Amino acid sequence: MYPLVLSIVLLTISLGLLGLNIAPLTGLTWEIIRWCRDIFALCLPYTAIIRWLILWFAALTIAGGLVYAIVKAGLDLIKAGRTLKNLPLKDRNLSVAIIKDDTLLTAFTCGLFSPKIYLSTGLIKELSKEELKTVMFHEIHHRRSRDPLKFFLLSFIKNLLFYLPAASCLVKKSREDKEKAADRSAVKRT
């Protein structure tokens, strides 16, 4: 309120110094000042209520984010598990599983606590030995760094803080950094 009143008073004085008729403007200025003071006086008893409403709104927003993050994380885990079960895997309980599909060109690391590398036969047939070695070193870096768990936690945090646009940007940047680190590791080893 005070910056508004101060700016109106300064405007009135400036116009008066310029030689303009400020009598009507002065009256208007004082009416605006009285109106602002009255509005402030009317709102004063409700400041405690407004503070409590803001506090409860913030608490409900955070609780909503937590519920959303938990539900989304659970659904993502279920979806990933179903997708892995439906893949035609040649798995000998090693740290690498082969997906028996010549049309699929993919390699990824999956698993929160004991990550496993998945390679498709299509990718194995498509790439040269050197390229395949580079892909493997990239995925080995993800497995050793426990990146699937980190990606999961980053997604959880992004969903928890859904109301902050910066959270999505930071998560995206962190994912990109982890991918670049895996690329650097693969390049360094080949």
N, C-alpha and C positions, 0 to 999 in steps of 0.2 A: 504494500500500500504506500509506504513512504517514498519509494522511488517515483511512483506515479505522481504523488502530490508535489514532490520536489521538482519534477520536470514541468508540471503545470505552472508552478510558481515562477520558475526560471523563464518559461515561455512568456508569461505575463509581463515580467519585468523587462525582458528583451524587447517585446513589442512596445512597451511604454517608453523605453529609451529611443526607439526608432521614431517616436512621435506619433504613433497611432493612438486612436481613442481606445483606451483600455478599461473604461468604466464598466461596459457590459461584460467584458471578458473577466474582469476582476470578480464581479458578482457570480459569474458562472464558475470561476475557479473555486470560490468559497463554497458554492453549492456542491461541487464535486467532492471537495475535501470533507464536507459534512456527511455526504452520502457514503463515502468510503469509510468514514469513522463509524457511522451507524451500522453498516454492513459488518464491519469487523466486530463491533460490540455485540451484534446479534449472533455471530458465529463463535464468539469466545466461549460460551458455556458448552459448546459441542466439541471442543478440541479433544477432550479426553475420549469421547466416543469415536471421533474420527481416528485417533491414534489406535484405539483397540480394533477398529474395523480394518485399518491398514495392516496391523499385526496379524490378525486372523486371515486376511486375504493372502498375505505373504506365506503364512504357515500352511494354508490350504494349497497354495501353488506349489510349494516345496513337497508337500505330501503327495499331491497329484503327480508330480514329476517322478517321485520315488515309485509309486504304484505303476505308473506308465513304464518306467525303466525296467522294473522287475518283470512285468507281464511281457513286454517286448523281448527281453533277454530270454525268458523261458520259451516263448514261441520261436525265436530264432534258433535256439538249441534243438528244439524238437524238429524244426524244419531241416536243419543241417543233418541231424541223425537219420531222418527218413531219407534224405537225398543220398547219403552215404550207403544206407542199406540197399537202396535200389540200384546202385552202381554194380556192374558186372566185375567184381574184384577178384584178382588172383592174389590172395593175401596169405602169406606164410608166417604171420605174426612177427614180421620183421619191422624195421623202422620205415620201410618203403613198401607201398602197395601198388600193384599194377592194375589199371583199369583196362579190361579187355574190350576195347572199342576202337576200331581203326578209324572211325569217322570223327572221333573226339580228339581235339588237339589241346590238351590241358595239362598243367602241372600246378599243384597247390599243396599247402601244408595245413593240416586240420587236426584239432585236438587241443583241449585246454591245458591238461596237466601232463599228458604224454603225447606230444604232437607226432604225427605221422605224415610222411610225404606220399602224395598220390601222383602217379604218372600214367598217362594214357598210352596205349600201344600205338595209337595214331601219331602221337607226338614223337615217340621213340623212333618210329619208321620215317617220319618226316625230317627230323634233324640229323645233322652230321654228329659224329662222336664228340667233336669239340663243342658244338652248340649244346648238345645234351649234357656234357660235363658242366658247362656254364650254368645251365638251368638247374642242375642238381646242386651246385654250390650255392646258388641263390636260395633254393629251398632249404638246404642244410643250414644256412645262416638263419632263416626264419625259425627252423626247428630249435636250434641251439639258443637263440635269443628269446624263445617262448613268445614269439610274435602273435600267434593265434590268441593266446590268453590276453596279451596286451591290447589287441584289436577288439576283443570282446569287452574288456574293461573300458576302453575308449568309447565304444558304442553305448555302453551302459551310462557313462558320464554324460555323453551327448544327449541321451534320452532323459536323463535325470534333470539336466539343465536346459530343457527344451525351450524355455522362455528367454534364453540368452543366445542371440544370433552368433556371438563370438565363440560360443562353445562348439558349434558346428565347424567353424573356420579353423579353430585350434585342433580339433580332431582330424580334420582333413589334412592339415599341415603335418601333424604327427604321423599319420599313415604314409604320406608321401615321403617323409624323412626315413621311416623304417624301410620302405621299398628301395629308396636310394642307397641306404646302408647295405641292404642285401645285394644290390647291384654292384656296389663298390667291392664288397667282399668277394663276389663271384669273379669280378674282373681281376682282382688282385691275385686270386688263386689259379687263374688260367693264363 
